[in-house]
């Protein structure tokens, strides 16, 4: 078992965070393009906000990333 697998198993055992992690992971491993877009959007928004906190597009990209994670959680059947 790799160190990443051990960390994943440790996170999955947590009460609330484990459920969220597991459901998002089930969705993300089946929909890799959307996963890349969500995480790219979040990273771009975070970077833009680090450079200038009043950047409107930074907030838009950050919220797209957050809402993408919520969407993945809701769309998973488990």
Backbone as ProteinMPNN parsed JSONL, in Angstrom:
{"seq_chain_A": "XXXXXXXXXXXXXXXXXXXXXXXXXXXXXXXXXXXXXXXXXXXXXXXXXXXXXXXXXXXXXXXXXXXXXXXXXXXXXX", "coords_chain_A": {"N_chain_A": [[0.849, -1.18, 0.0], [0.619, 2.148, -0.919], [1.898, 5.314, 0.369], [-0.007, 7.271, -0.258], [-2.377, 5.818, -0.502], [-2.701, 5.005, 2.125], [-3.117, 7.463, 3.359], [-5.484, 8.242, 2.073], [-7.221, 6.244, 3.058], [-7.158, 6.892, 5.747], [-8.345, 9.434, 5.741], [-10.882, 8.759, 4.745], [-11.955, 7.438, 6.9], [-12.747, 9.374, 8.664], [-15.507, 11.018, 10.292], [-17.499, 13.048, 9.02], [-16.038, 14.36, 7.004], [-14.896, 12.204, 5.69], [-17.062, 10.999, 4.367], [-17.789, 13.004, 2.522], [-15.372, 13.186, 1.071], [-15.192, 10.58, -0.017], [-17.522, 10.411, -1.629], [-17.098, 12.539, -3.466], [-14.724, 11.642, -4.644], [-15.572, 9.3, -5.927], [-17.15, 10.403, -7.947], [-15.318, 12.071, -9.284], [-13.36, 10.311, -10.28], [-14.636, 9.129, -12.398], [-15.288, 11.184, -14.114], [-13.136, 12.792, -15.507], [-12.458, 15.042, -17.113], [-14.21, 17.085, -16.266], [-13.353, 17.175, -13.636], [-10.727, 18.153, -13.945], [-11.326, 20.701, -14.982], [-12.759, 21.862, -12.852], [-10.833, 21.885, -10.744], [-8.818, 23.333, -11.976], [-10.097, 25.783, -12.374], [-10.561, 26.539, -9.709], [-7.912, 26.772, -8.769], [-6.942, 28.79, -10.474], [-8.621, 30.923, -9.762], [-7.902, 31.204, -7.053], [-5.211, 31.922, -7.313], [-5.499, 34.374, -8.668], [-6.789, 35.851, -6.699], [-4.86, 35.931, -4.732], [-3.019, 37.601, -5.914], [-4.518, 39.993, -6.246], [-6.891, 40.996, -4.104], [-9.314, 42.181, -4.652], [-10.174, 41.318, -7.087], [-12.589, 40.602, -9.338], [-12.982, 38.503, -11.214], [-11.364, 36.572, -10.089], [-12.827, 35.831, -7.819], [-15.056, 34.766, -9.123], [-13.99, 32.51, -10.509], [-13.058, 31.08, -8.302], [-15.461, 30.503, -6.919], [-16.726, 28.965, -8.881], [-15.116, 26.696, -8.799], [-15.621, 25.796, -6.165], [-18.413, 25.372, -6.246], [-18.407, 23.378, -8.167], [-17.381, 21.216, -6.742], [-19.474, 20.828, -4.942], [-21.479, 20.144, -6.75], [-20.446, 17.699, -7.711], [-20.616, 16.192, -5.376], [-23.407, 16.087, -4.968], [-24.297, 14.756, -7.296], [-23.351, 12.169, -7.064], [-24.268, 8.823, -6.407], [-24.038, 7.441, -3.995]], "CA_chain_A": [[0.0, 0.0, 0.0], [1.432, 3.357, -1.008], [1.548, 6.317, 1.388], [-1.238, 7.963, -0.645], [-3.494, 4.946, -0.164], [-2.867, 5.062, 3.575], [-3.709, 8.758, 3.668], [-6.878, 8.172, 1.634], [-7.958, 5.405, 4.004], [-7.258, 7.652, 6.986], [-9.345, 10.5, 5.535], [-12.197, 8.134, 4.581], [-12.445, 6.989, 8.207], [-13.268, 10.506, 9.43], [-16.971, 10.976, 10.237], [-18.17, 13.827, 7.985], [-15.087, 14.612, 5.919], [-14.724, 10.946, 4.969], [-18.204, 10.818, 3.467], [-17.644, 13.979, 1.434], [-14.209, 12.768, 0.292], [-15.518, 9.353, -0.737], [-18.505, 10.703, -2.683], [-16.454, 13.339, -4.501], [-13.747, 10.802, -5.336], [-16.312, 8.41, -6.83], [-17.568, 11.181, -9.116], [-14.159, 12.609, -9.99], [-12.603, 9.29, -11.021], [-15.386, 8.798, -13.608], [-15.451, 12.387, -14.93], [-11.837, 13.446, -15.356], [-12.432, 16.363, -17.742], [-14.859, 18.015, -15.349], [-12.459, 17.289, -12.487], [-9.647, 19.066, -14.313], [-11.883, 22.051, -15.105], [-13.094, 22.345, -11.505], [-9.621, 22.184, -9.992], [-8.134, 24.415, -12.674], [-10.832, 27.001, -12.059], [-10.292, 26.875, -8.309], [-6.524, 27.227, -8.679], [-6.837, 30.077, -11.153], [-9.276, 31.914, -8.905], [-7.078, 31.411, -5.864], [-4.042, 32.685, -7.73], [-5.908, 35.746, -8.967], [-7.105, 36.527, -5.445], [-3.595, 36.182, -4.025], [-2.423, 38.782, -6.541], [-5.346, 41.167, -5.972], [-8.069, 40.496, -3.392], [-10.544, 42.773, -5.169], [-10.339, 40.842, -8.454], [-13.899, 39.972, -9.495], [-12.834, 37.219, -11.911], [-10.804, 35.627, -9.126], [-13.951, 35.307, -7.035], [-15.897, 33.948, -10.011], [-13.326, 31.217, -10.71], [-13.021, 30.38, -7.023], [-16.797, 29.974, -6.658], [-16.971, 27.87, -9.826], [-14.437, 25.526, -8.253], [-16.343, 25.328, -4.975], [-19.699, 24.827, -6.686], [-18.125, 22.128, -8.862], [-17.267, 20.166, -5.731], [-20.829, 20.584, -4.446], [-22.159, 19.419, -7.828], [-19.96, 16.31, -7.701], [-21.179, 15.537, -4.179], [-24.835, 15.863, -5.17], [-24.525, 13.848, -8.411], [-22.935, 10.805, -6.73], [-25.421, 8.064, -5.906], [-23.849, 6.824, -2.67]], "C_chain_A": [[0.889, 1.236, 0.0], [1.035, 4.342, 0.097], [0.262, 7.082, 1.049], [-2.463, 7.133, -0.307], [-3.765, 4.964, 1.335], [-3.522, 6.373, 3.987], [-5.175, 8.788, 3.255], [-7.723, 7.37, 2.616], [-8.156, 6.139, 5.327], [-8.326, 8.737, 6.87], [-10.742, 9.898, 5.417], [-12.787, 7.664, 5.896], [-12.99, 8.131, 9.06], [-14.781, 10.59, 9.251], [-17.609, 11.756, 9.074], [-17.278, 14.033, 6.774], [-14.89, 13.361, 5.071], [-15.841, 10.686, 3.968], [-18.112, 11.747, 2.269], [-16.515, 13.565, 0.505], [-14.544, 11.574, -0.588], [-16.484, 9.627, -1.895], [-17.893, 11.527, -3.807], [-15.466, 12.5, -5.298], [-14.438, 9.859, -6.317], [-16.746, 9.146, -8.089], [-16.353, 11.592, -9.94], [-13.391, 11.545, -10.775], [-13.321, 8.859, -12.299], [-15.471, 9.965, -14.587], [-14.18, 13.239, -14.848], [-11.771, 14.828, -16.006], [-13.059, 17.407, -16.825], [-14.001, 18.225, -14.099], [-11.333, 18.273, -12.775], [-10.148, 20.506, -14.412], [-12.196, 22.656, -13.732], [-11.835, 22.755, -10.754], [-8.787, 23.276, -10.656], [-8.775, 25.755, -12.379], [-10.543, 27.459, -10.636], [-8.877, 27.429, -8.148], [-6.313, 28.577, -9.334], [-7.455, 31.185, -10.311], [-8.469, 32.222, -7.669], [-5.84, 32.231, -6.193], [-4.367, 34.136, -8.022], [-6.215, 36.519, -7.683], [-5.859, 36.776, -4.597], [-2.932, 37.428, -4.597], [-3.206, 40.05, -6.227], [-6.664, 40.699, -5.371], [-9.37, 41.07, -3.935], [-10.829, 42.358, -6.614], [-11.659, 40.071, -8.581], [-13.794, 38.615, -10.176], [-12.211, 36.166, -11.008], [-11.893, 34.993, -8.279], [-14.848, 34.407, -7.871], [-15.279, 32.565, -10.199], [-13.263, 30.405, -9.422], [-14.381, 29.751, -6.717], [-17.186, 28.878, -7.643], [-16.317, 26.577, -9.333], [-15.166, 24.941, -7.06], [-17.682, 24.698, -5.375], [-19.534, 23.538, -7.487], [-17.982, 20.964, -7.898], [-18.641, 19.823, -5.145], [-21.62, 19.781, -5.478], [-21.735, 17.948, -7.845], [-20.529, 15.542, -6.517], [-22.635, 15.169, -4.389], [-25.094, 14.801, -6.243], [-24.093, 12.409, -8.119], [-24.084, 10.081, -6.045], [-25.253, 7.529, -4.498], [-23.965, 7.829, -1.576]], "O_chain_A": [[1.801, 1.355, 0.818], [-0.037, 4.217, 0.689], [-0.472, 7.494, 1.947], [-3.48, 7.675, 0.127], [-4.919, 4.941, 1.765], [-4.385, 6.391, 4.864], [-6.019, 9.297, 3.993], [-8.828, 7.785, 2.965], [-9.207, 6.016, 5.956], [-9.117, 8.937, 7.792], [-11.698, 10.471, 5.94], [-14.003, 7.504, 6.001], [-13.633, 7.88, 10.08], [-15.292, 10.27, 8.178], [-18.218, 11.13, 8.207], [-17.729, 13.891, 5.637], [-14.732, 13.459, 3.854], [-15.597, 10.211, 2.859], [-18.332, 11.328, 1.133], [-16.676, 13.586, -0.715], [-14.214, 11.561, -1.774], [-16.287, 9.133, -3.005], [-18.14, 11.248, -4.981], [-15.386, 12.642, -6.518], [-13.939, 9.643, -7.422], [-16.716, 8.578, -9.181], [-16.365, 11.472, -11.165], [-12.829, 11.846, -11.828], [-12.697, 8.287, -13.192], [-15.705, 9.75, -15.776], [-14.163, 14.282, -14.193], [-11.084, 15.707, -15.488], [-12.501, 18.487, -16.631], [-13.935, 19.335, -13.57], [-11.021, 19.127, -11.945], [-9.464, 21.43, -13.971], [-11.924, 23.832, -13.491], [-11.774, 23.848, -10.191], [-8.124, 24.055, -9.971], [-8.082, 26.749, -12.161], [-10.308, 28.644, -10.397], [-8.673, 28.435, -7.47], [-5.584, 29.418, -8.808], [-6.875, 32.261, -10.168], [-8.36, 33.383, -7.272], [-5.464, 33.13, -5.44], [-3.601, 35.031, -7.665], [-5.928, 37.712, -7.595], [-5.817, 37.735, -3.827], [-2.349, 38.221, -3.856], [-2.6, 41.089, -5.965], [-7.47, 40.072, -6.059], [-10.434, 40.497, -3.7], [-11.644, 42.988, -7.287], [-11.814, 39.003, -7.989], [-14.455, 37.666, -9.755], [-12.505, 34.979, -11.154], [-11.893, 33.784, -8.046], [-15.345, 33.395, -7.378], [-15.971, 31.555, -10.062], [-13.399, 29.182, -9.449], [-14.449, 28.594, -6.302], [-17.906, 27.951, -7.273], [-16.9, 25.498, -9.44], [-15.313, 23.724, -6.954], [-18.035, 23.62, -4.896], [-20.43, 22.694, -7.487], [-18.41, 19.849, -8.198], [-18.931, 18.656, -4.884], [-22.343, 18.849, -5.125], [-22.575, 17.058, -7.977], [-20.885, 14.37, -6.646], [-23.059, 14.07, -4.033], [-26.032, 14.016, -6.103], [-24.45, 11.509, -8.878], [-24.785, 10.652, -5.209], [-26.248, 7.191, -3.858], [-23.833, 7.482, -0.403]]}, "name": "protein", "num_of_chains": 1, "seq": "XXXXXXXXXXXXXXXXXXXXXXXXXXXXXXXXXXXXXXXXXXXXXXXXXXXXXXXXXXXXXXXXXXXXXXXXXXXXXX"}
